[in-house]
Amino acid sequence: MRNKTSIWFETKYRYDKTNEDGTQKRVTELFVVEAISFTDAEATIIKTMEAYIEAEVKAITIAPYTEVLLSDNDKDNKYYKIKVAFITIDERNGKERKNSNIYLVQASSTAQAESYITKHFAHMMIDYEVQAVKETQIIALFEHRKE
């Protein structure tokens, strides 16, 4: 697993998709782009996708991910949002506090994604709990390329 703490943008891209039966259907799909700004994210998705299809960017938002955990395993072809709560004790009142973060994990299944999170936090000395694991509609993720 490779972890990245960059700025990520979710981009919705609309295009005409050719179905297996040869018919065309207008679809909007979700892609994730690593970029330094909204402008950079838009330019990256257009440049990346224009080789395949002519389309338009419908929306770009900053992704809520604290980290992105990428897999080098070809079988890991889905993306999961995992909500992780870090458990701390408030020193003033002694009560337990939970601070949540969202992780994007590339995996082949929900169980595999949770396994990757467990491995990621195995070396840390902090209490945490996985609150939710949800498969996303993300089609692909594009890392920033250094020129």
C-alpha atoms as one frame of an Amber mdcrd trajectory, in Angstrom:
protein
   0.000   0.000   0.000   1.122   3.509  -0.804  -0.371   6.328   1.210  -0.705
   9.873  -0.096  -1.699  12.953   1.886  -2.005  15.307  -1.086  -4.952  17.467
  -2.076  -7.524  15.387  -3.922 -10.447  16.572  -6.010 -13.557  14.646  -6.980
 -14.491  15.454 -10.564 -17.755  14.577 -12.269 -17.228  14.061 -15.966 -20.094
  13.757 -18.485 -19.702  11.956 -21.771 -21.407   9.649 -24.258 -20.613   6.061
 -23.305 -20.950   3.236 -25.827 -22.756   0.247 -24.341 -21.914  -3.379 -25.157
 -24.840  -3.505 -27.610 -23.440  -0.509 -29.535 -25.961   2.052 -28.287 -24.783
   5.279 -26.744 -25.834   6.650 -23.383 -24.970   9.983 -21.778 -23.373   9.290
 -18.368 -21.745  11.274 -15.605 -18.971   9.424 -13.816 -16.816  10.221 -10.822
 -13.026  10.450 -11.059 -10.532  11.496  -8.382  -7.612  13.731  -9.304  -4.568
  14.710  -7.268  -3.910  18.400  -7.978  -2.751  21.672  -6.448  -5.866  23.700
  -7.336  -9.311  23.506  -8.927  -7.813  24.758 -12.185  -5.103  22.120 -12.096
  -7.702  19.410 -11.338  -9.850  20.488 -14.278  -6.875  20.643 -16.651  -5.664
  17.211 -15.490  -9.003  15.444 -15.974  -9.566  17.058 -19.383  -6.051  16.219
 -20.592  -6.279  12.661 -19.266  -9.723  11.911 -20.675  -9.552  13.750 -24.016
  -7.477  10.934 -25.491 -10.426   8.586 -24.939 -13.589  10.630 -25.189 -14.915
  14.101 -25.838 -16.778  15.317 -22.790 -17.318  18.049 -20.251 -16.465  18.576
 -16.609 -19.715  18.933 -14.642 -18.375  19.509 -11.122 -15.173  19.652  -9.117
 -15.061  19.500  -5.324 -12.273  19.104  -2.817 -12.348  15.503  -1.646 -12.714
  14.972   2.114  -9.935  12.393   2.369  -7.301  12.661   5.065  -5.229  10.109
   3.183  -5.504   7.926   0.110  -4.227   4.363   0.378  -3.363   2.966  -3.044
  -2.726  -0.652  -3.873  -0.345  -2.092  -6.455  -2.477  -5.265  -6.695  -4.359
  -5.428 -10.032  -7.301  -7.135  -8.302  -7.878  -4.034  -6.155 -10.049  -2.213
  -8.686 -12.588  -0.470  -6.425 -12.403   2.489  -4.084 -13.838   2.602  -0.566
 -14.449   5.540   1.762 -13.610   4.496   5.287 -14.583   6.634   8.248 -12.122
   6.177  11.096 -12.622   7.685  14.558  -9.559   8.365  16.680 -10.296   7.978
  20.365  -8.690  10.368  22.835  -9.369  11.356  26.426 -10.241  14.991  27.121
  -7.766  16.038  29.833 -10.149  18.616  31.333 -13.110  16.359  32.030 -11.698
  12.855  31.496 -14.317  11.997  28.881 -13.647  10.027  25.739 -13.594  12.041
  22.499 -13.784  10.752  18.966 -12.369  12.683  16.026 -13.312  11.253  12.650
 -11.344  11.223   9.415 -12.183   9.870   5.975  -9.738   7.600   4.127 -10.008
   6.528   0.500  -8.768   2.963   0.105  -8.220   1.035  -3.113  -9.210  -2.583
  -2.590 -11.091  -5.502  -4.105 -13.757  -5.778  -1.383 -15.066  -4.161   1.774
 -13.225  -6.725   3.900  -9.967  -6.109   2.015 -10.342  -2.330   2.437 -10.825
  -2.713   6.176  -7.813  -5.045   6.283  -5.679  -2.379   4.576  -6.781   0.212
   7.147  -5.900  -2.171   9.977  -2.427  -2.704   8.497  -2.014   1.049   7.974
  -2.666   1.795  11.660  -0.902  -1.291  13.083   2.280   0.606  13.924   0.527
   3.576  15.553  -0.007   3.910  19.271  -3.453   5.493  19.067  -6.850   3.982
  19.699  -9.213   4.084  16.748 -12.343   2.445  15.454 -13.618   1.936  11.937
 -17.063   3.538  11.902 -18.063   2.935   8.281 -16.814   1.298   5.090 -18.613
   2.289   1.904 -17.897   1.416  -1.706 -17.743   4.523  -3.883 -18.780   5.183
  -7.469 -15.235   6.313  -8.355 -14.209   5.009 -11.781 -10.498   5.903 -11.611
  -7.955   7.893  -9.662  -5.267  10.016 -11.304  -2.118  10.872  -9.385  -0.269
  14.117 -10.011   2.557  13.703 -12.491   5.682  15.756 -12.053   6.724  17.364
 -15.332
